[in-house]
Amino acid sequence: MARKPRTKATGSTAPSEPAVPPSTRTETPQSRSLAPALIALALELERADDHLALIKVLETLIANANAKTRAKCLPSTEARARIKLASVLMEWTDNCARAKTHLEAAQVLLRPLKACEELRVHGLSLLGRCYKMMGGEYRRQRFAATQRGLQAAIGMRERLPEDPTWTMWTFHYYLEHADACAAEEDWSTCESYLNAGLREVQKIHGDKGSKMEVLFTMAQLQRALMQRASGSESSHVFEAAKAADEAMAKMLAENEAPEDTARLRFHYALIRTLGKLMEGDPEAAKNYPSKLKLLINEVKYSNDTAYKWLPDSATFALARYLSAEVLRPRGDLTTAMLHLNAAKDFVDTALFELGVLPQGGEAPVVKTEEGVIEGNNDGDGESERLWVTCDKEMQFRVGQDARPYLHLRVLILESIASIALTSTKYDVAFDVACQLMDMLETYPQTLSLMASHVEMVMAHCLHATGKYKEASSHFARAASLASTPSWRDVATMCSALSILCEDDNDGASRALELVGPIIRKHKDKDKKEGQTSLVNQTLALFTSGCALHRQGQMGDAKNQLGRALKKTFEQEGNQQMIASCLYFISCIALENDQAKQAELDMAESAFSLAKRQEDLPMQVVSLGSMNRIKAVMSESEHGTNVVSSRQQKYLDYEERKKKQLDDYTRELSTNEQFAAFEKRITEGVKA
């Protein structure tokens, strides 16, 4: 049964799909057959958007194509019908395997025919998409299809250089082949195909800017970011970013209509924001949230025929998520949460339209505009909608459409949990962690690359509530499941911090064993290609500083924490990290009894940052540090600890904050729902 469309196909450089051929192209001169009548009916059904009937008519035409009946038609007509049928099946149904059969049969029919080159390359393009949809086991077939399509397009472009159709097909296949190479992490081949396509674009347009040049340079930048995330040191991110900036500037200088370039400019801003966040430098992207907000409004009113990268709902959700990730480290948690809630709404709406339940469960009962009740149960015979509630029900097409939304939803929930933990809303964070567990247990294959992120959220929740041993175990599991070296290092360092918090004599030594290789990786490295993000560097310095402090090596600890503080303050701007560094340095200075006023200022700054983020535990410990330093200063000045009225206010304030934290913790301990959340998270994700 044909379904309601889940999403339209995303942007492509390929020419538009040929419609069902008119009967003047297919009627045989020898006889008056039924083929023209079937084709005319198919054209009428296509115009009426009656896709189920269109499928039946095309299948009838194909079934009778080689039979000795009045519906017999030419091989080219049969091939065209098969390609059209496959495109309808891929866009409107989950019958990807049937589409593949028709596309492969069409290529066999077209092999001996001449003057059908455009039909052939169009069929190969669809076949490559079909193989991509069907997963990694068809990667060789996908390579073969895209390679044949590229060779055919290049050959026809050489024969007909004045025909722009073949130029567009050539660009399309360069991008498709590069995408196939990127999926296999064959970075050098991916880069070479993109460079070849870019050279052709520049030959055509010369020094003039063009949307196609921007498209290729952005694809090259995406490749570079993916390559750097994989751990490669030859990703050439700086060169790719510079080329994309120059191409965008040249295109804007051509004064093209804003509505024709809105989506391209939006895509560009998203990639540049993502690049800055991957570097761990949200401060450099501080102006992007406002840019993205303006571009979202432009995209809403842009031309429907203009360039598209992803469905609008996906790009809007991604923009909101990236905006939150820029604001969150800088301490603007309220605005960040607004962005995250908006992003989650975009994602959940899109998944609902696709018929996918992100956390599984029973199929919902939905009343349509016509009053029909939809659901998986068809007791009254009127139910039509099919819902996906687990991996087994995830067909090829719906899997391809839903996967980006499901991955985004994990990242969005992860950020929501992070904000909740920072602002001491543990009940919210534990609820979100259980939602993530639901998602991973429901779609373990679809979300296999996100399993590490779910484990990290669970570990952070347990760490926040003092279950350090369990947290360390989850952090270690997150490291083992990490899909990139950078994320593996982050999980490893978090595990080391949990080990430090355990009441264990050799905890500091174990933590240093974990973080030591990461510290050495960063040592004496300048900011260059292949370097891991600033977040990783500062977290490594902070973790080693805490471990050295635990061992009593105060000088070395202060040095490491000072470097982490300087790097964070100057480049990263993560206020939670700044507050933590300031607090620990103030503790070290107190033990050494030096520079008390400077360290008092640090403790006060740590408290101010913690208060802004509603970080209650950090407020308590930083207030304690402030009061201890003041007591030492008073004793040094007066020979005894004389408590002034002002100092007494701070002592009382510390007690109130302690009581506030204790009351909240006590309230959680008697909350049955929170206890169930905690138990489930401690047990972990079910296999």
C-alpha positions, -999 to +999 in steps of 0.1 A: +000+000+000+013+034-008+018+056+022+016+092+030+049+107+021+074+107+049+097+134+035+107+147+001+140+138-013+167+163-002+187+186-024+205+172-054+223+186-084+207+160-107+183+173-133+146+168-126+131+133-130+116+125-164+078+121-162+059+091-176+066+093-213+038+105-236+023+080-259+039+096-290+072+082-278+061+047-271+034+036-296+047+010-320+041+017-357+032-019-364+000-020-344-024-001-322-016-015-287-029-009-252+004+006-242-005+042-252-037+039-232-019+027-201+007+054-205-020+081-209-037+068-177-004+068-159+001+104-168-033+114-156-028+095-123+006+112-118-010+147-123-037+137-098-011+125-072-029+091-070+003+072-064-012+038-055-032+037-087-001+049-106+019+020-092-008-005-103-009+009-138+029+009-143+031-027-129+004-037-154+024-022-183+056-039-172+040-072-166+026-073-202+056-057-218+072-089-231+040-109-235+022-115-268-006-091-259-019-058-271+000-041-243+034-049-258+058-019-259+093-010-268+122-019-245+129+018-239+093+023-228+095-006-205+128+007-190+113+042-186+082+027-169+104+006-145+125+037-136+094+057-130+078+030-109+110+026-089+111+064-081+075+063-069+081+032-048+112+049-032+094+081-025+060+070-014+064+034-001+088+012+018+092-012-011+129-005-016+137-041-026+111-040-054+125-006-066+159-021-068+147-050-089+130-027-113+161-004-116+184-033-122+161-047-149+159-013-165+197-012-168+197-046-185+170-033-210+190-001-217+224-018-222+220-025-259+201+006-267+215+039-281+200+074-276+188+065-241+218+080-222+198+104-200+174+076-190+204+054-182+221+079-160+189+088-142+183+051-135+218+047-122+213+077-099+182+061-084+199+028-082+228+043-062+203+060-039+185+026-035+217+008-026+226+036-001+191+032+015+196-006+018+228-003+039+264-012+040+261-046+025+254-029-009+283-004-007+301-021-036+270-021-058+266+016-049+302+024-059+297+005-092+264+023-100+278+058-093+310+051-112+291+040-143+268+070-140+298+093-137+316+078-167+284+081-188+278+117-178+314+127-185+313+109-219+281+127-229+294+160-217+324+156-240+301+148-269+276+175-262+294+203-243+268+228-251+240+208-234+239+219-197+220+188-187+252+167-189+271+192-169+246+190-141+246+152-142+284+153-140+283+175-109+256+152-094+278+121-098+309+138-084+290+146-053+273+112-051+307+094-055+323+116-028+294+108-005+299+071-011+336+075-003+329+095+029+306+067+041+336+043+039+360+069+054+380+068+021+390+105+027+416+109+000+393+096-028+364+117-015+386+148-015+398+140-051+363+137-065+352+169-048+383+187-062+376+174-097+340+187-095+352+220-082+378+224-110+350+218-136+328+245-119+356+270-119+364+263-156+328+271-164+323+302-142+359+315-141+363+342-115+326+347-112+309+333-081+283+306-084+260+285-062+276+253-075+311+265-064+297+271-029+281+237-029+313+219-037+334+239-012+309+233+015+310+196+007+347+197+010+345+214+044+320+188+056+345+161+044+373+179+063+353+181+095+343+144+093+379+134+086+392+154+116+366+138+138+379+104+127+413+113+141+431+120+108+457+148+109+456+155+072+420+168+070+429+203+058+401+219+077+416+254+076+421+253+038+386+239+032+370+266+055+390+293+037+378+281+003+342+279+014+344+315+028+359+328-005+333+309-026+304+323-005+318+359-008+321+356-046+285+343-048+271+371-027+290+396-049+269+384-078+238+399-061+216+369-067+180+370-054+181+363-016+152+339-019+173+318-043+203+315-020+186+314+014+190+276+020+226+276+007+235+305+030+217+287+059+236+255+052+269+274+051+262+291+085+253+257+100+285+241+088+306+270+101+289+269+135+294+231+137+331+236+128+337+260+156+319+237+181+340+208+170+371+228+177+357+234+212+356+271+206+320+283+211+333+318+218+343+321+182+307+312+172+290+336+196+274+356+168+260+326+149+228+320+169+214+354+158+225+347+122+208+314+122+176+329+136+175+354+107+183+327+082+155+304+095+130+332+086+146+336+052+144+299+044+107+299+053+100+323+025+126+311+000+118+296-034+106+260-033+127+251-063+159+266-047+187+245-033+179+221-004+203+203+018+180+186+043+143+188+050+135+222+065+124+207+098+158+189+102+178+221+094+157+242+118+162+216+145+199+215+139+201+253+139+184+255+172+205+227+187+238+243+175+226+277+189+220+261+223+255+245+221+271+279+215+252+295+244+253+267+270+291+267+278+289+305+281+264+302+309+232+314+292+213+283+302+178+298+300+181+308+263+199+275+255+170+256+270+145+275+249+165+266+218+167+229+228+129+227+235+122+243+201+146+218+184+130+189+202+095+201+190+108+202+154+122+167+157+092+151+174+068+167+149+088+153+120+090+118+136+053+119+141+047+127+105+070+099+095+050+075+118+080+068+141+076+066+179+110+077+192+107+058+225+086+029+212+055+019+231+019+015+220+008+030+187-011+063+194-047+068+186-050+098+163-082+115+151-078+128+116-095+158+100-121+134+085-128+119+118-111+086+111-092+071+140-057+060+130-035+034+146-020+000+141-051-017+152-078-019+125-107-031+145-132-010+126-116-015+093-109+022+089-074+023+103-047+031+076-016+045+093+013+022+102+035+032+131+072+022+137+077+012+173+109-008+171+139-016+149+123-046+134+096-024+119+121+001+105+120-004+068+148+009+045+132+042+035+117+052+068+150+043+084+168+067+061+143+094+067+140+090+105+177+083+113+188+120+113+159+130+135+165+102+160+202+110+162+194+147+166+169+138+194+196+120+213+219+150+211+192+174+221+182+153+251+218+150+261+222+188+262+189+192+281+202+167+307+235+186+309+217+219+316+195+202+342+225+187+360+244+220+359+214+239+374+208+212+400+176+198+386+185+162+390+149+149+387+147+164+352+181+150+342+172+115+354+139+116+335+157+126+303+183+099+309+155+073+310+140+087+278+174+082+262+175+046+275+140+041+260+153+053+226+184+031+227+165+000+238+138+006+211+162+013+182+196-004+192+207-008+155+195+026+143+211+044+172+242+022+176+265+052+169+247+072+197+250+045+224+281+062+238+262+095+243+234+077+262+259+060+285+276+094+291+243+110+302+236+080+326+271+083+340+268+121+346+235+115+364+250+089+387+281+111+393+260+140+403+242+120+430+274+105+445+274+071+429+309+075+417+318+038+412+288+032+390+294+064+371+330+054+364+318+021+350+293+039+327+319+064+316+343+035+307+316+018+287+309+051+269+346+053+260+345+018+246+315+026+225+327+060+212+327+064+175+355+090+174+388+094+192+379+128+206+347+115+222+365+085+236+390+108+253+363+128+268+346+097+282+379+084+295+387+117+314+352+118+329+358+082+341+390+094+357+372+122+375+347+098+390+375+075+401+391+106+419+358+111+438+358+075+451+370+070+487+400+050+474+437+054+483+450+047+448+422+067+430+446+095+420+471+070+406+444+052+386+431+085+373+465+097+362+470+063+344+439+070+324+445+107+316+483+104+311+482+092+274+457+120+266+480+146+282+509+134+262+489+135+230+483+173+236+517+182+249+537+206+228+510+207+201+501+240+185+466+247+171+468+229+138+452+203+116+443+171+134+445+186+169+417+176+192+393+202+204+400+228+231+374+211+253+396+180+253+427+199+261+412+219+290+395+188+304+427+169+303+446+196+321+418+200+347+416+162+353+454+158+358+454+189+380+427+174+403+446+141+404+478+158+413+460+178+440+447+145+454+483+132+456+494+164+474+516+177+445+502+212+449+527+230+427+521+208+397+484+207+404+482+245+404+503+247+372+479+223+354+448+240+367+462+274+358+468+263+323+433+249+320+419+281+334+439+303+310+430+282+279+393+281+289+391+318+297+409+330+265+395+306+240+367+283+251+347+304+275+331+274+293+319+291+325+314+258+344+350+248+337+362+283+348+343+281+381+357+246+388+393+257+380+389+288+402+376+268+431+404+242+431+431+268+427+417+287+456+418+255+477+454+249+467+464+285+476+447+282+510+468+251+518+500+269+507+489+300+527+500+323+499+483+351+479+452+349+500+434+380+485+439+368+450+426+334+459+397+349+477+388+368+445+389+335+426+366+318+451+342+347+448+343+345+410+336+308+412+306+315+434+293+342+411+295+319+380+279+290+399+251+312+411+244+324+375+241+288+364+221+277+395+249+252+402+241+246+439+269+222+448+295+246+434+279+275+452+282+256+485+319+246+481+330+280+467+312+297+497+331+273+520+364+282+503+356+319+506+348+316+543+379+295+551+402+320+533+386+349+552+391+330+584+428+325+577+432+362+567+415+373+599+437+351+620+468+363+602+457+400+608+444+398+643+462+367+657+428+351+661+398+345+640+376+375+647+343+371+629+330+404+617+293+410+610+299+409+573+318+376+576+290+362+597+265+370+569+286+349+545+288+320+571+250+322+575+246+323+537+268+292+534+246+274+559+214+284+540+229+271+508+239+238+525+204+234+539+189+242+504+210+214+489+203+190+517+166+196+515+166+190+478+186+158+482+163+146+510+133+154+488+147+133+460+155+104+483+118+101+492+105+105+456+094+071+444+096+081+407+131+094+411+141+062+429+128+042+400+148+064+375+179+059+396+175+022+398+170+018+361+200+040+352+222+021+377+212-012+360+220+002+326+205-003+291+189-036+284+205-056+256 
